[in-house]
């Protein structure tokens, strides 16, 4: 896992750069989170493009790349996509079968460097916004429009809620 440390370092540096380059304030904090989420969105789209190109290079049929339904897409995100990015699968996937999915990671790597104290919970959103965008971008490139939010109650565990937007 030689590439894990550089990814975490880059992620932390992105956060520091965006927060240091803006003014302090509640409005700026919201803008910074949006910037990080948008960066993640673009990276998520790019990663899915890479997966699609890899499938074409190995001359897989179109059916191999397609999914039966949105649950299949979410399983792909939880297993293959998450493993590609974080070197592990999502620990738990839940759904209400009405377009809402909850992805739980019990040891989220981008939070593992933060202390587990409650005082650090308020810092968690800026460490999760890039990943929310990453998931939203990946889903977008797979033809699924969504809203992705994250929550943390006990560090470093977190839950990502994906709400599918029907077109």
Legacy VTK file of the C-alpha trace (Angstrom):
# vtk DataFile Version 3.0
C-alpha trace
ASCII
DATASET POLYDATA
POINTS 167 float
0.000 0.000 0.000
2.720 2.415 -0.962
0.217 4.776 -2.591
-1.919 5.179 0.557
0.372 7.645 2.330
0.745 9.995 -0.668
-3.049 10.013 -1.177
-3.660 10.916 2.466
-0.935 13.561 2.335
-2.378 15.061 -0.861
-5.880 15.037 0.631
-4.683 16.841 3.761
-2.734 19.375 1.707
-5.791 20.104 -0.478
-7.812 20.833 2.632
-5.094 23.034 4.149
-4.595 24.950 0.897
-8.284 25.649 0.380
-8.843 26.703 3.977
-5.716 28.874 4.162
-6.439 30.609 0.864
-9.842 31.833 2.003
-11.050 34.124 4.730
-12.394 32.728 7.972
-16.107 32.666 8.548
-19.164 30.455 8.363
-19.903 31.431 4.754
-16.343 30.686 3.684
-16.433 27.304 5.445
-19.466 26.339 3.334
-17.722 27.494 0.161
-14.590 25.545 1.059
-16.586 22.368 1.603
-18.277 22.933 -1.755
-14.890 23.397 -3.456
-13.604 20.138 -1.980
-16.807 18.328 -2.950
-16.546 19.623 -6.524
-12.910 18.486 -6.726
-13.973 15.030 -5.565
-16.791 14.993 -8.117
-14.349 15.494 -10.976
-11.948 12.857 -9.644
-14.823 10.383 -9.226
-15.878 10.948 -12.834
-12.307 10.397 -13.986
-11.893 7.174 -12.028
-15.025 5.710 -13.595
-13.764 6.706 -17.056
-10.592 4.804 -16.269
-12.631 1.735 -15.297
-14.607 1.973 -18.536
-11.413 2.259 -20.610
-9.855 -0.691 -18.797
-12.930 -2.775 -19.620
-12.615 -1.817 -23.292
-8.905 -2.593 -23.358
-9.592 -6.088 -22.084
-12.286 -6.407 -24.761
-15.061 -7.140 -22.358
-18.558 -7.057 -23.736
-20.778 -4.060 -23.124
-22.911 -6.207 -20.831
-19.993 -6.666 -18.441
-19.762 -2.920 -17.874
-23.530 -2.415 -17.535
-25.485 -2.948 -14.360
-28.972 -4.435 -13.883
-30.233 -1.746 -11.542
-29.104 0.966 -9.145
-28.523 -1.594 -6.378
-25.911 -3.281 -8.614
-24.280 0.109 -9.159
-24.175 0.751 -5.421
-22.634 -2.689 -4.825
-19.981 -1.808 -7.409
-19.282 1.478 -5.579
-19.024 -0.339 -2.220
-16.784 -3.142 -3.421
-14.717 -2.279 -6.481
-14.688 1.532 -6.458
-14.090 1.846 -2.703
-11.325 -0.762 -2.880
-9.689 1.120 -5.757
-9.610 4.343 -3.746
-9.311 3.253 -0.100
-7.861 -0.287 -0.363
-10.843 -1.822 1.436
-14.533 -2.435 0.844
-17.343 -0.556 2.550
-18.196 -2.345 5.797
-21.958 -2.107 5.425
-24.475 -1.125 2.740
-28.093 -0.498 3.655
-31.040 0.662 1.593
-34.698 1.456 2.052
-35.325 0.306 -1.556
-36.693 3.775 -2.326
-33.520 5.410 -3.575
-31.666 5.958 -0.309
-28.464 4.045 0.431
-26.236 4.256 3.492
-22.595 3.233 3.100
-20.800 2.662 6.383
-17.025 2.632 6.754
-16.022 1.696 10.300
-12.411 2.814 9.882
-12.430 5.548 7.269
-8.813 6.179 6.289
-9.129 9.931 5.810
-10.407 10.332 9.375
-8.031 7.890 11.027
-5.343 10.553 11.489
-7.672 12.778 13.491
-7.980 12.215 17.199
-11.101 10.385 18.347
-12.144 13.132 20.766
-15.527 14.794 20.416
-13.861 18.176 19.854
-12.632 16.910 16.473
-16.102 15.930 15.237
-16.681 19.504 14.056
-13.607 19.187 11.809
-14.904 15.997 10.155
-17.021 17.605 7.365
-14.000 19.091 5.636
-12.331 15.651 5.618
-15.446 13.997 4.173
-16.543 16.498 1.515
-14.005 15.355 -1.092
-15.204 11.755 -0.690
-18.855 12.823 -0.984
-17.942 14.416 -4.317
-15.936 11.352 -5.310
-18.967 9.090 -4.868
-21.328 11.574 -6.526
-18.974 11.942 -9.511
-18.590 8.183 -9.913
-22.353 7.695 -9.787
-22.877 10.549 -12.237
-20.561 8.922 -14.756
-22.497 5.673 -14.312
-25.710 7.511 -15.198
-27.036 7.991 -11.657
-27.785 11.493 -10.425
-27.452 11.687 -6.643
-26.942 13.752 -3.528
-24.244 12.425 -1.195
-23.860 13.525 2.413
-21.730 12.209 5.260
-21.974 12.031 9.013
-19.680 11.006 11.833
-20.780 10.106 15.328
-17.705 8.204 16.533
-14.341 8.644 14.815
-12.999 7.201 12.549
-16.295 5.537 11.554
-18.532 7.416 9.151
-21.674 6.955 7.106
-22.265 8.257 3.607
-25.894 8.698 2.631
-26.648 8.525 -1.074
-30.032 9.810 -2.231
-30.760 8.856 -5.823
-32.411 11.630 -7.826
-34.993 10.214 -10.217
-34.754 11.819 -13.644
LINES 1 168
167 0 1 2 3 4 5 6 7 8 9 10 11 12 13 14 15 16 17 18 19 20 21 22 23 24 25 26 27 28 29 30 31 32 33 34 35 36 37 38 39 40 41 42 43 44 45 46 47 48 49 50 51 52 53 54 55 56 57 58 59 60 61 62 63 64 65 66 67 68 69 70 71 72 73 74 75 76 77 78 79 80 81 82 83 84 85 86 87 88 89 90 91 92 93 94 95 96 97 98 99 100 101 102 103 104 105 106 107 108 109 110 111 112 113 114 115 116 117 118 119 120 121 122 123 124 125 126 127 128 129 130 131 132 133 134 135 136 137 138 139 140 141 142 143 144 145 146 147 148 149 150 151 152 153 154 155 156 157 158 159 160 161 162 163 164 165 166
